[in-house]
Every structure is written in C-alpha cells, then in structure tokens.
Amino acid sequence: MRATTTSASGRWILASGSRGWNDPSCDETTSCSEEVIFGDIGMARALPAFQTAPIEFTPDRVGAFTFTCSMNILRGTLLVEEA
C-alpha cells in the first residue's frame, strides 16, 4: 500500500481470522495523506511523511473494505477472504 500525491494504490489481501500486517508509506507532506482510515472497521493510523508505518489487523469477517486518506480522496481496498 503506497500513497502518492495523485492516488493511493494498493490492495491488501488477508484471510479471515489470520493476523495480517502491512507497512504503508507516504511519499509526500500534504495534510491529506497524514492518516490512513479504514472506516468500515473503525481503524485509523498515522502515516508520517517519508516513513513506513506498520499496521497490524486481524479481520473477523470477510469482505472488501475501503481505506482512505483523511480527506477521502486517496483510496484503496482491504480484501478479506475466507480462510
């Protein structure tokens, strides 16, 4: 998962009930990309500029969950599949 000035790209795929992690990074300093928000699962994490920010997550249900920047412009998908 990587955020850039024009888009967030990434598809994070996990198996339901399995702990997963990702090391997203932010390649800019705009306030929009200072945070990644997983609204459907109630999780948000800070993304410091030019650093990686480990995110750990153990999904409890299957589905496709959108993640966005704080302004809901940059986005990607967390896909949770059956274990």
Backbone as ProteinMPNN parsed JSONL, in Angstrom:
{"seq_chain_A": "MRATTTSASGRWILASGSRGWNDPSCDETTSCSEEVIFGDIGMARALPAFQTAPIEFTPDRVGAFTFTCSMNILRGTLLVEEA", "coords_chain_A": {"N_chain_A": [[0.863, -1.162, 0.0], [0.691, 2.113, -0.917], [0.939, 5.576, -0.749], [0.589, 8.351, -2.869], [0.904, 11.628, -4.369], [-1.195, 11.815, -6.206], [-2.703, 9.496, -6.055], [-3.783, 6.655, -4.109], [-2.441, 3.58, -3.988], [-3.011, 0.146, -3.917], [-3.78, -3.064, -2.781], [-4.743, -4.889, -0.27], [-4.647, -8.065, 0.84], [-6.13, -10.397, 2.945], [-6.626, -13.362, 4.967], [-9.607, -14.376, 6.56], [-9.686, -14.158, 10.067], [-6.957, -14.498, 10.313], [-3.969, -13.006, 11.388], [-2.76, -10.076, 9.959], [-0.378, -7.893, 8.406], [0.923, -4.747, 7.285], [3.118, -2.443, 5.732], [2.613, 0.494, 5.085], [3.588, 3.431, 3.238], [4.207, 6.941, 2.969], [4.711, 9.246, 0.48], [4.834, 12.035, 0.471], [4.108, 15.371, 1.755], [1.64, 16.502, 2.279], [-1.263, 17.444, 4.157], [-3.489, 15.869, 3.77], [-2.674, 13.215, 3.377], [-1.69, 12.334, 5.809], [-2.808, 10.41, 7.37], [-4.222, 7.133, 7.386], [-7.356, 5.728, 6.89], [-9.542, 3.238, 7.867], [-12.551, 3.056, 7.539], [-14.818, 1.281, 7.581], [-14.11, -0.636, 9.405], [-13.447, 0.714, 11.63], [-10.824, 1.731, 12.143], [-7.902, 3.69, 12.281], [-4.768, 5.031, 11.262], [-1.742, 6.836, 11.732], [0.279, 8.234, 9.135], [3.365, 8.975, 8.828], [5.258, 11.374, 6.978], [7.41, 10.228, 4.397], [8.167, 7.873, 5.689], [7.743, 4.477, 6.877], [4.828, 2.932, 8.239], [3.891, 0.626, 10.294], [1.028, -1.489, 10.175], [-1.112, -3.556, 11.891], [-3.557, -6.114, 11.757], [-6.337, -8.127, 12.508], [-8.722, -9.637, 10.842], [-12.263, -10.097, 11.365], [-14.31, -10.752, 9.761], [-15.362, -11.495, 6.387], [-14.899, -9.688, 3.283], [-14.803, -6.67, 1.249], [-13.088, -3.827, 2.07], [-12.869, -0.394, 2.142], [-10.064, 1.779, 2.268], [-9.015, 5.045, 3.127], [-7.638, 8.395, 2.7], [-7.412, 11.15, 5.026], [-9.058, 13.075, 3.89], [-10.7, 11.7, 2.271], [-9.987, 11.289, -0.397], [-7.68, 9.977, -1.513], [-7.511, 6.487, -1.999], [-7.936, 2.941, -1.371], [-8.165, -0.68, -1.233], [-8.936, -3.076, 1.242], [-9.016, -6.421, 1.191], [-10.691, -9.099, 2.477], [-10.649, -12.497, 2.661], [-12.207, -15.797, 2.783], [-10.815, -18.053, 5.138]], "CA_chain_A": [[0.0, 0.0, 0.0], [1.558, 3.269, -1.045], [0.195, 6.808, -1.052], [1.314, 9.371, -3.63], [0.117, 12.856, -4.458], [-2.385, 11.7, -7.033], [-3.525, 8.312, -5.798], [-3.315, 5.632, -3.181], [-2.579, 2.317, -4.698], [-2.778, -0.977, -3.049], [-4.833, -3.992, -2.455], [-4.222, -5.652, 0.841], [-5.489, -9.255, 0.895], [-5.937, -11.191, 4.159], [-7.587, -14.441, 5.223], [-10.414, -14.112, 7.747], [-9.183, -14.744, 11.3], [-5.496, -14.525, 10.311], [-3.368, -11.698, 11.622], [-2.018, -9.561, 8.814], [0.268, -6.602, 8.626], [1.352, -4.038, 6.098], [3.984, -1.299, 6.027], [2.371, 1.555, 4.106], [4.457, 4.594, 3.32], [3.659, 8.16, 2.384], [5.784, 9.925, -0.24], [4.516, 13.454, 0.341], [3.928, 16.061, 3.035], [0.341, 17.167, 2.38], [-2.023, 17.02, 5.338], [-4.468, 14.86, 3.353], [-2.137, 11.855, 3.462], [-1.068, 12.092, 7.116], [-3.515, 9.347, 8.07], [-4.991, 6.178, 6.592], [-8.57, 5.437, 7.653], [-10.326, 2.067, 7.488], [-13.822, 3.449, 8.144], [-15.722, 0.149, 7.785], [-13.688, -1.451, 10.556], [-13.178, 1.607, 12.747], [-9.397, 1.797, 12.439], [-7.147, 4.751, 11.616], [-3.36, 5.042, 11.648], [-0.946, 7.95, 11.215], [1.274, 7.93, 8.106], [4.368, 10.041, 8.802], [5.839, 11.594, 5.649], [8.668, 9.58, 4.034], [8.446, 6.781, 6.618], [6.747, 3.418, 6.862], [4.011, 2.927, 9.449], [3.306, -0.717, 10.369], [-0.371, -1.659, 10.553], [-1.48, -4.949, 12.127], [-5.003, -6.239, 11.757], [-6.885, -9.488, 12.445], [-10.117, -9.469, 10.414], [-13.231, -11.025, 11.939], [-15.342, -11.039, 8.758], [-14.888, -11.373, 5.009], [-15.462, -8.578, 2.525], [-13.907, -5.65, 0.712], [-13.182, -2.655, 2.929], [-12.138, 0.734, 1.577], [-9.28, 2.648, 3.14], [-8.914, 6.374, 2.515], [-6.899, 9.428, 3.41], [-8.296, 11.913, 5.912], [-9.996, 13.882, 3.107], [-11.473, 10.751, 1.472], [-9.608, 11.441, -1.804], [-6.816, 8.831, -1.793], [-8.214, 5.304, -1.508], [-7.53, 1.604, -1.774], [-9.066, -1.719, -0.745], [-8.521, -4.197, 2.072], [-9.858, -7.539, 0.813], [-10.613, -10.208, 3.431], [-11.222, -13.695, 2.056], [-12.375, -16.956, 3.667], [-9.554, -18.72, 5.489]], "C_chain_A": [[0.909, 1.224, 0.0], [0.717, 4.486, -1.407], [1.099, 7.756, -1.831], [0.417, 10.59, -3.751], [-1.176, 12.677, -5.228], [-3.243, 10.495, -6.719], [-2.939, 7.477, -4.676], [-3.486, 4.333, -3.941], [-2.373, 1.218, -3.69], [-4.009, -1.797, -2.845], [-4.216, -4.91, -1.435], [-5.145, -6.831, 1.005], [-5.125, -10.085, 2.122], [-6.952, -12.323, 4.212], [-8.314, -14.129, 6.526], [-9.839, -14.848, 8.951], [-7.674, -14.817, 11.394], [-4.958, -13.124, 10.521], [-2.572, -11.294, 10.383], [-1.357, -8.254, 9.172], [0.704, -6.034, 7.292], [2.216, -2.88, 6.562], [3.761, -0.202, 5.003], [3.365, 2.693, 4.293], [3.8, 5.759, 2.601], [4.814, 8.938, 1.762], [5.501, 11.4, -0.467], [4.282, 14.058, 1.714], [2.59, 16.777, 3.154], [-0.45, 16.615, 3.569], [-3.025, 15.921, 5.013], [-3.952, 13.441, 3.608], [-1.436, 11.555, 4.786], [-1.675, 10.913, 7.859], [-4.203, 8.435, 7.074], [-6.16, 5.735, 7.466], [-9.289, 4.238, 7.038], [-11.691, 2.259, 8.148], [-14.747, 2.294, 8.466], [-15.368, -0.691, 9.001], [-13.272, -0.598, 11.742], [-11.713, 1.708, 13.138], [-8.769, 2.938, 11.643], [-5.712, 4.718, 12.136], [-2.67, 6.245, 11.008], [0.036, 7.431, 10.171], [2.28, 9.08, 8.067], [5.001, 10.151, 7.411], [7.198, 10.918, 5.526], [9.124, 8.518, 5.025], [7.43, 5.67, 6.388], [6.035, 3.429, 8.209], [3.316, 1.571, 9.55], [1.853, -0.702, 10.85], [-0.619, -3.149, 10.721], [-2.982, -5.032, 12.275], [-5.383, -7.706, 11.683], [-8.366, -9.355, 12.105], [-11.034, -10.508, 11.042], [-14.383, -11.318, 10.985], [-14.737, -10.852, 7.365], [-15.54, -10.175, 4.33], [-14.385, -7.671, 1.982], [-14.142, -4.375, 1.506], [-12.295, -1.549, 2.357], [-11.296, 1.401, 2.65], [-9.06, 3.947, 2.38], [-7.939, 7.248, 3.285], [-7.899, 10.2, 4.276], [-9.315, 12.769, 5.164], [-10.847, 13.024, 2.17], [-11.201, 10.887, -0.037], [-8.749, 10.252, -2.241], [-7.509, 7.595, -1.232], [-7.62, 4.017, -2.052], [-8.489, 0.605, -1.137], [-8.332, -2.738, 0.111], [-9.493, -5.318, 1.756], [-9.63, -8.679, 1.795], [-11.363, -11.383, 2.836], [-11.385, -14.792, 3.1], [-11.028, -17.61, 3.911], [-9.468, -20.093, 4.878]], "O_chain_A": [[1.8, 1.338, 0.842], [-0.134, 4.408, -2.293], [2.263, 7.933, -1.472], [-0.719, 10.573, -3.277], [-2.167, 13.338, -4.919], [-4.417, 10.474, -7.089], [-1.758, 7.582, -4.343], [-4.559, 4.039, -4.468], [-1.632, 1.374, -2.72], [-5.126, -1.288, -2.749], [-3.261, -5.63, -1.729], [-6.329, -6.639, 1.284], [-3.962, -10.436, 2.32], [-8.006, -12.254, 3.58], [-7.698, -13.668, 7.487], [-9.537, -16.038, 8.862], [-7.145, -15.163, 12.45], [-5.432, -12.169, 9.907], [-1.805, -12.087, 9.838], [-1.743, -7.59, 10.134], [0.836, -6.753, 6.302], [2.051, -2.392, 7.68], [4.612, 0.023, 4.142], [3.911, 2.885, 5.38], [2.944, 5.574, 1.736], [5.789, 9.253, 2.444], [5.891, 11.955, -1.494], [4.261, 13.347, 2.718], [2.421, 17.594, 4.06], [-0.307, 15.447, 3.929], [-3.376, 15.126, 5.885], [-4.718, 12.567, 4.012], [-0.658, 10.604, 4.864], [-1.126, 10.462, 8.865], [-4.706, 8.888, 6.046], [-5.978, 5.406, 8.639], [-9.601, 4.226, 5.847], [-11.954, 1.684, 9.204], [-15.402, 2.304, 9.508], [-16.223, -1.376, 9.562], [-12.795, -1.122, 12.749], [-11.387, 1.764, 14.323], [-9.075, 3.122, 10.465], [-5.473, 4.413, 13.305], [-2.981, 6.62, 9.878], [0.564, 6.327, 10.3], [2.07, 10.058, 7.349], [5.248, 9.141, 6.752], [8.035, 11.015, 6.423], [10.322, 8.286, 5.186], [6.383, 5.892, 5.779], [6.592, 3.889, 9.206], [2.257, 1.381, 8.952], [1.501, -0.001, 11.798], [-0.368, -3.927, 9.8], [-3.612, -4.142, 12.845], [-4.817, -8.454, 10.885], [-9.175, -9.005, 12.964], [-10.641, -11.659, 11.232], [-15.32, -12.036, 11.335], [-13.742, -10.149, 7.191], [-16.598, -9.708, 4.75], [-13.196, -7.88, 2.226], [-15.273, -3.898, 1.602], [-11.105, -1.759, 2.12], [-11.736, 1.573, 3.787], [-8.934, 3.954, 1.155], [-7.478, 6.894, 4.37], [-9.098, 9.92, 4.247], [-10.333, 13.153, 5.74], [-11.621, 13.55, 1.37], [-12.086, 10.629, -0.853], [-9.062, 9.593, -3.233], [-8.038, 7.633, -0.121], [-6.902, 4.01, -3.051], [-9.508, 0.994, -0.567], [-7.249, -3.205, -0.244], [-10.687, -5.183, 2.025], [-8.51, -9.171, 1.932], [-12.555, -11.291, 2.542], [-10.78, -14.733, 4.17], [-10.201, -17.711, 3.004], [-8.474, -20.794, 5.071]]}, "name": "protein", "num_of_chains": 1, "seq": "MRATTTSASGRWILASGSRGWNDPSCDETTSCSEEVIFGDIGMARALPAFQTAPIEFTPDRVGAFTFTCSMNILRGTLLVEEA"}
